[in-house]
């Protein structure tokens, strides 16, 4: 007889240990599947990090550890980009297109980032701004034993390879340091601008070529403002470390490589950004930047610093830069960087023979104009008029040279040479007929506007020592109304008026220049004409 189960018998319970084991297996299998599909995280968070080019490779290496941290679940994406481009993006693009973290080479860029929301978290590195040249050049200049001031360094006569100031924080910082060294006043402003114009006027190598000449050891190597780290890196790649960093005596500004959060992230995005920022400011990051030739945020030197590296072990004295003052200097320099289209108009009435120093007002005007002309680069276009009253028939003005590029051919010679020759004729052109200021001013503005070039800064520079004496002229009130009525925002032409001597009609010049958005200047002491003329040209933009 077969055996049958007892229907009243109870099912035996599964032992607890078996339940626990089964559950563990299920959890293990499920966890393995989750790890394989999600890498140990839920959704990973991308953090876009944009850094100055010299930090690109180093930053990628540093952030590899963040990407591998399965607790952070962050995917950093590093882009090496010139700060100028990033600053432009921050001021123009939508938030979605912007980086989450930005590390430019200098905090100066923050002032040029439009209305972008930036939050500084600290400094990733420091690199003092220095003047780089060859060891031989430094020895020849006597700088190996005694550091020059910024002002002295600028006045050696040695070529200065000025970087593109719109794109170079180190170049702009160096010139701001020169300005500060010279007193930070208007004369200092003029000295800096003269140096920049002279560099543009003369044939000087690019910063890259200047560094190459220094690396090759030439005793004639130019000076070039760069970061200390760039000197370190150039020597590290050279067989013979011929390049040296010159640290001016009164101190030097530094590139501070700020770590900037961009925008207002929240939730997971904020946590991911914070993880990236912590890594960029970590002790490991400080070690990495110092090994690459930067200084730590507190100024600690690279391990290899010393004579053989071309950079000093001891941190130079710090020079603080006011971002507002530096931005103002940039704007003034930028106005001169734009090609000039200028019509110079000189008074040749008889009163210009009044004696001044070893000559007269006419020779003073000639010499000041020739000095200013020597600073303008070849892409500037300049024309020349003279005026008195009824200088040519009933007309008060004569065109000596039309507006042309200084390098342009003008009857077999350059426009620059033609202008220099014509300026020499001014003392011999003095006319006894009086001054025809108003008609000349109107004609000059109209001529400059008819010859307008949208790629250039157009202006009329009008120098006079008297007041209008033409009874048949347009008159000051009608002149001002006409200038205001003919103003064209698409073709702006500013009048820069210079009143030479105590008898010049400064009030009339102020009304004329105000009607065109320009400015009037007074050289009551005629000996100041050169300074006043240059200052007027500096501010014409």
Long-range contacts (C-beta under 8 A, 24 or more apart in sequence): 39-70, 40-70, 40-73, 41-70, 41-73, 42-73, 43-73, 43-268, 44-73, 44-74, 44-75, 45-73, 45-74, 45-75, 45-268, 45-269, 45-271, 45-272, 46-74, 46-75, 46-76, 46-77, 46-272, 47-74, 47-75, 47-76, 47-77, 47-100, 47-101, 47-269, 47-272, 47-273, 47-275, 47-276, 48-77, 48-79, 48-98, 48-99, 48-100, 48-101, 49-76, 49-77, 49-78, 49-79, 49-99, 49-100, 49-101, 49-102, 49-103, 49-276, 50-78, 50-79, 50-80, 50-81, 50-86, 50-99, 50-101, 50-102, 50-103, 51-78, 51-79, 51-80, 51-81, 51-102, 51-103, 51-104, 52-80, 52-81, 52-82, 52-83, 52-103, 52-104, 52-105, 52-257, 53-80, 53-81, 53-82, 54-105, 54-227, 54-229, 54-230, 54-233, 55-80, 55-103, 55-124, 55-125, 55-257, 55-289, 56-80, 58-288, 58-289, 58-292, 59-103, 59-280, 61-288, 62-279, 62-280, 62-282, 62-284, 62-285, 62-288, 63-276, 63-279, 63-280, 65-279, 65-284, 66-275, 66-276, 66-279, 69-275, 72-272, 72-275, 73-272, 74-272, 74-275, 74-276, 76-276, 82-167, 83-109, 83-167, 83-169, 84-109, 84-166, 84-167, 86-113, 87-112, 87-113, 87-114, 90-114, 90-116, 90-118, 90-262, 91-115, 91-116, 95-263, 98-262, 98-263, 99-262, 100-261, 100-262, 100-263, 100-265, 100-269, 100-272, 100-273, 100-276, 101-259, 101-260, 101-261, 101-262, 101-273, 101-276, 101-277, 101-280, 102-260, 102-262, 103-257, 103-258, 103-259, 103-260, 103-280, 104-169, 104-257, 104-258, 104-260, 105-169, 105-170, 105-227, 105-255, 105-257, 106-169, 106-170, 106-173, 106-255, 106-256, 106-257, 106-258, 107-256, 107-258, 107-323, 108-169, 108-172, 108-173, 108-321, 108-323, 108-326, 108-327, 109-169, 110-258, 110-260, 110-323, 111-323, 111-324, 111-326, 111-327, 112-327, 116-262, 116-263, 117-262, 117-263, 117-264, 118-260, 118-261, 118-262, 119-260, 119-261, 119-262, 120-258, 120-259, 120-260, 120-261, 121-258, 121-259, 121-260, 121-261, 121-277, 121-281, 122-258, 122-259, 122-281, 122-297, 123-256, 123-257, 123-258, 123-259, 123-297, 124-257, 124-258, 124-259, 124-280, 124-281, 124-285, 124-289, 124-297, 125-229, 125-256, 125-257, 125-286, 125-289, 125-290, 125-294, 125-295, 125-296, 125-297, 126-254, 126-255, 126-256, 126-257, 126-294, 126-295, 126-296, 126-297, 126-299, 127-227, 127-228, 127-229, 127-230, 127-254, 127-255, 127-257, 127-293, 127-294, 127-295, 128-227, 128-228, 128-245, 128-247, 128-252, 128-253, 128-254, 128-255, 128-295, 128-315, 128-316, 129-170, 129-173, 129-174, 129-177, 129-225, 129-226, 129-227, 129-228, 129-252, 129-253, 129-254, 129-255, 130-225, 130-226, 130-227, 130-228, 130-231, 130-245, 130-246, 130-247, 130-252, 130-311, 130-316, 131-174, 131-223, 131-224, 131-225, 131-245, 131-246, 131-248, 132-210, 132-211, 132-214, 132-223, 132-224, 132-225, 132-226, 132-230, 132-231, 132-234, 132-243, 132-244, 132-245, 132-246, 133-158, 133-214, 133-221, 133-222, 133-223, 133-224, 133-243, 133-244, 133-246, 134-213, 134-214, 134-215, 134-216, 134-217, 134-218, 134-219, 134-221, 134-242, 134-243, 134-244, 135-217, 135-242, 135-243, 135-244, 136-217, 136-218, 136-219, 136-221, 136-242, 137-214, 137-218, 137-219, 137-220, 137-221, 137-223, 138-244, 138-246, 139-219, 140-219, 143-246, 147-246, 147-247, 147-248, 147-249, 148-246, 148-248, 148-249, 149-181, 149-248, 149-249, 149-250, 150-174, 150-177, 150-178, 150-180, 150-181, 150-182, 150-248, 150-250, 151-178, 151-181, 151-182, 151-191, 153-178, 153-223, 153-246, 153-248, 154-178, 154-191, 154-195, 156-223, 158-220, 158-222, 158-223, 159-199, 159-202, 159-204, 159-205, 159-210, 159-222, 159-223, 160-195, 160-199, 160-204, 160-222, 160-223, 160-224, 161-199, 161-204, 161-205, 161-206, 161-207, 161-209, 161-210, 161-222, 161-223, 161-224, 162-195, 162-196, 162-199, 162-200, 162-204, 162-207, 162-225, 163-207, 163-224, 163-225, 165-196, 165-330, 165-333, 165-334, 165-337, 166-330, 166-334, 166-337, 168-207, 168-225, 169-255, 170-225, 170-226, 170-227, 170-230, 170-255, 171-207, 171-225, 172-326, 172-329, 172-330, 172-333, 173-225, 173-253, 173-255, 173-321, 173-326, 174-225, 174-253, 175-225, 175-329, 175-333, 176-253, 176-321, 176-325, 176-326, 176-329, 177-248, 177-251, 177-252, 177-253, 177-319, 177-321, 179-325, 179-329, 180-319, 180-321, 181-248, 181-250, 184-325, 186-535, 187-531, 189-329, 189-332, 189-535, 189-538, 190-531, 190-534, 190-535, 190-538, 192-329, 192-333, 193-332, 193-333, 193-336, 193-534, 193-538, 194-375, 194-534, 196-333, 196-336, 196-337, 197-336, 197-375, 197-376, 197-377, 198-375, 200-337, 200-377, 201-374, 201-375, 201-376, 201-377, 201-378, 211-243, 214-242, 214-243, 214-244, 215-242, 215-243, 216-242, 217-242, 227-255, 228-293, 228-295, 228-311, 229-292, 229-293, 229-294, 231-310, 231-311, 232-293, 232-302, 232-304, 232-305, 232-309, 232-310, 232-311, 233-292, 233-293, 234-310, 235-308, 235-309, 235-310, 236-293, 236-309, 241-308, 241-309, 241-310, 243-310, 244-310, 245-310, 245-311, 245-312, 247-312, 247-316, 250-317, 250-319, 251-316, 251-317, 251-318, 251-319, 252-316, 252-317, 252-318, 252-319, 253-318, 253-319, 253-320, 253-321, 254-295, 254-318, 256-297, 257-289, 257-294, 332-538, 332-539, 332-541, 334-541, 335-457, 335-538, 335-539, 335-540, 335-541, 336-537, 336-538, 336-541, 338-455, 338-456, 338-457, 338-541, 339-377, 339-379, 339-380, 339-381, 339-453, 339-455, 339-456, 339-457, 340-376, 340-380, 340-381, 340-382, 340-456, 340-457, 340-459, 340-540, 341-380, 341-381, 341-382, 341-403, 341-448, 341-451, 341-452, 341-453, 341-456, 341-457, 341-458, 341-459, 342-380, 342-381, 342-382, 342-383, 342-403, 342-458, 342-459, 342-460, 342-461, 342-540, 343-382, 343-383, 343-384, 343-385, 343-403, 343-444, 343-447, 343-448, 343-459, 343-460, 343-461, 344-369, 344-382, 344-383, 344-384, 344-385, 344-461, 344-463, 345-384, 345-385, 345-386, 345-387, 345-397, 345-440, 345-441, 345-444, 345-460, 345-461, 345-462, 345-463, 346-384, 346-385, 346-386, 346-387, 346-426, 346-463, 347-386, 347-387, 347-388, 347-435, 347-437, 347-463, 347-464, 347-465, 347-466, 347-500, 348-386, 348-387, 348-388, 348-391, 348-426, 348-429, 348-430, 348-431, 349-388, 349-389, 349-430, 349-431, 349-432, 349-433, 349-434, 349-435, 349-464, 349-465, 349-466, 349-469, 350-388, 350-430, 350-431, 350-432, 350-433, 350-434, 351-435, 351-465, 351-466, 351-503, 352-430, 352-465, 353-427, 353-430, 354-465, 354-501, 354-526, 356-526, 356-527, 357-526, 357-527, 359-427, 360-427, 361-465, 361-500, 361-501, 361-526, 362-426, 362-427, 362-430, 363-427, 364-500, 364-526, 364-527, 364-529, 365-426, 365-463, 365-500, 365-529, 366-423, 366-424, 366-426, 366-427, 367-530, 368-529, 368-530, 368-533, 369-423, 369-533, 370-420, 370-423, 371-530, 371-534, 372-530, 372-533, 372-534, 372-537, 373-416, 373-419, 373-420, 373-423, 375-534, 376-406, 377-406, 378-405, 378-406, 378-407, 378-416, 379-405, 379-406, 379-407, 380-405, 380-406, 380-456, 381-405, 381-406, 381-408, 381-415, 381-453, 381-456, 382-406, 382-415, 382-419, 383-451, 384-419, 384-422, 384-423, 385-440, 385-444, 386-426, 386-429, 387-435, 387-436, 387-437, 387-440, 388-430, 388-431, 388-433, 388-434, 388-435, 388-436, 389-431, 389-433, 389-434, 389-435, 389-436, 389-469, 389-470, 390-433, 390-436, 390-470, 391-431, 391-433, 391-436, 394-472, 395-439, 396-436, 396-439, 396-440, 396-443, 396-470, 396-473, 397-436, 397-439, 397-440, 397-443, 397-444, 400-425, 402-451, 403-447, 403-448, 403-451, 434-466, 434-469, 434-470, 435-464, 435-466, 435-467, 435-468, 435-469, 435-470, 436-468, 436-469, 436-470, 436-473, 437-462, 437-464, 437-466, 437-467, 437-468, 437-470, 437-473, 437-505, 437-508, 438-468, 438-470, 438-473, 438-474, 438-475, 438-476, 438-479, 438-508, 439-470, 439-473, 439-474, 441-479, 441-483, 441-495, 441-512, 442-474, 442-479, 442-482, 442-483, 444-495, 445-483, 445-486, 445-493, 445-495, 445-516, 446-486, 448-493, 449-486, 449-488, 449-491, 449-493, 452-491, 452-493, 454-490, 454-491, 457-540, 457-541, 458-491, 458-492, 458-493, 458-494, 459-493, 459-494, 459-495, 459-496, 459-518, 459-540, 460-493, 460-494, 460-495, 460-496, 460-516, 460-518, 461-496, 461-498, 461-533, 461-536, 461-537, 461-540, 462-495, 462-496, 462-497, 462-498, 462-509, 462-512, 463-498, 463-500, 463-529, 463-533, 464-497, 464-498, 464-499, 464-500, 464-504, 464-505, 464-509, 465-499, 465-500, 465-501, 465-503, 465-504, 466-503, 466-504, 466-505, 467-503, 467-504, 467-505, 467-508, 468-505, 468-508, 476-508, 476-511, 476-512, 479-512, 479-515, 480-511, 480-512, 480-515, 483-512, 483-515, 483-516, 484-515, 487-515, 487-516, 487-517, 492-516, 492-517, 494-518, 494-519, 494-540, 496-520, 496-521, 496-536, 496-537, 496-540, 497-521, 498-522, 498-523, 498-529, 498-532, 498-533, 498-536, 499-523, 499-524, 500-526, 500-529, 501-526
